[in-house]
Amino acid sequence: MIYLIGGPPKCGKTTLAKQFAKKLGIQWVATDTLEVIGREYIGRYTTKKEFARLYPHSAMKGKNNDETYARATTQQIMKNLIAQARPTEGAIDMFSICEITDGNDYIIEGYHVTPALAARLMKKYGRKNFRVLFIVKRDIEKFVADVKKSSTPNDWVICGTKKQETFFKIGDMISRYGRWFEREAGKYKFASLNMDEDFEGKIKKAIDTLSV
């Protein structure tokens, strides 16, 4: 069984994957890792223009979040992330079929896991081989309050943000992205779960949902 967990950044996908993997005694992988590997090699063999087309968010990022979110609107950053997810879809596909062929259970989590991709993988390799869940956050003010309490080592929001307004911009992007994931999940009849309130309780609910 391949367990696919998707949603915007900072919604709890990694926390869910770690706890679920521990419960099942299986492995998990973050699609960020798959992207970094692909981006490294693609960057060596393509032009800057082609790299920017494939990885628009990486291409326009500043030295920190304050600079990045001053360069583009939250709507544009969301669109860039949606576009940037696509080059990693092939790696997720290959990872899935390799584990299915070997008879392994595996968890794959990340913003690159979109409802459209999950639907294609199910059609290609069979619904029986996948369980899918998307998690989101919508409350901007709660996101800002909660993220500042983060104990995650090298948290990209905390480490890269100084201006208060940038925290709210990041929250706005995540909220917009969450609405996009909810619409797309509904289109393909996948479950989505809002993580704004009772985070630990929602993690348990997500594990139960994926376990059914």
Secondary structure, 3 states (H helix, E strand, C coil): CEEEEECCCCCCHHHHHHHHHHHHCCEEEEHHHHHHHHHHHHHHHCCHHHHHHHCHHHHHCCCCHHHHHHHCCHHHHHHHHHHHHHHHHHHHHHHHHHHHHCCCCEEEECCCCCHHHHHHHHHHHCHHHEEEEEEECCCHHHHHHHHCCCCCCCCHHHHCCCCHHHHHHHHHHHHHHHHHHHHHHHHCCCCEEECCCCHHHHHHHHHHHHHC
